[in-house]
Amino acid sequence: MKGNVRNRKEAPGSNPGGVLHQRRNLPYSYTTMALAGLAISGAIMYTVMYVKKKPEASATDVAKAATGTAKPEDTHPRK
């Protein structure tokens, strides 16, 4: 009997053409995935800050606050 599992010469679990094949490689490098994650996180953070901004603040003020380069005159309401 050729199809008998007990007479197979391969080690158990070695199923080269099976349906439950797992990938050994990731689709992108770790560096690429980390940079993409940082970019996505930054975009989400900027969007949340922009949505919650006060009406008198501009998009530039939000960007300065998001990057931490804002000065007190950028964060106080204009008169």
N, C-alpha and C positions, 0 to 999 in steps of 0.2 A: 504494500500500500504506500504509494508515494505521498499522499496527502495526510498521512498520520503524523500528528504533532510529536509523538514520542520518538519517532525515528529521524527527526530533523538533526542535522549536524551543526546548525547555527546556534548561537547562544540565545537564551530566552530574551525576548524584548528587542531583538534585532529584526526589524521589519522594514527593509529599505523602500518598499513601494506601498506601504500601508496607508490607510486613510488618516491615522492619527499621527502623522509625521509632524515633528516640531522643527521650527526654523532654528538654525544654529547661529545665524548672523542677524544683527539688527539692521534695519533699512538705512540708517544714517549713523554717523559717528557720534560719540558722546559729546564732543565739542559742538557739533552742529545742533544737536538736540538741546544742549544747555543754552546756547545762544538763542535758539528759537523760543525756548521757555522764558528766558529773560525778556525778550522782545514782547511776547504775548502778555507777560505780567506787567510790564511797563505800559503797554497800551491800555490794559484794563485799569491800571491805577490812574493814568491820565484821564481816561473817560469818566471814572468815578469822581475825580476831583473837578472836572469840567462841569459835570452835571450838578454838583453840589456848590458851585461857586456862587458868589453874590452877584447880583445884576450889574454892579458897577465895575466888576473885574473883567479884564480882557483875557483872551486866550494866552497872550504872552505872560500875563501875571500868573496864570495857572501853571504854565510850563516852568517858570522860574521857581514857583513853590514846589513843584514836583521834583525838580532836580536839586533843590536845596540852595539855590543861588539867589533867592529873593532877599531884598533889603526891606527894612521896615516901611519905607515909603511905597514899596510895591504891594504891601499887604494891607495897608490902611486905606480906608475909603477916600476917594478924591473929593475935593471940595469945589 
